[in-house]
Amino acid sequence: MRNLIIAALVLFLLYTNSTFRSYTIEGLQSITNFIKELPKEKVEEKNKEIEENIEDESGYSTY
């Protein structure tokens, strides 16, 4: 399904105006960069929370 969407987008961009094509490509690149940054931030925040919890709970035992 993803490949079909990409193929349709490429064909659409081949037959459109060059200025519209450049704006579309810039928009897609910015969206791609935004998506690439999302998981990294969530993983870093979770790692910080886990480290804080480990530091807070050190020295305690449940036994």
Secondary structure, DSSP 8 states (H G I E B T S, - for coil): -HHHHHHHHHHHHHTS-HHHHHHHHHHHHHHHHHHHHHHHHHHHHHHHHHHHHHHHHTT----
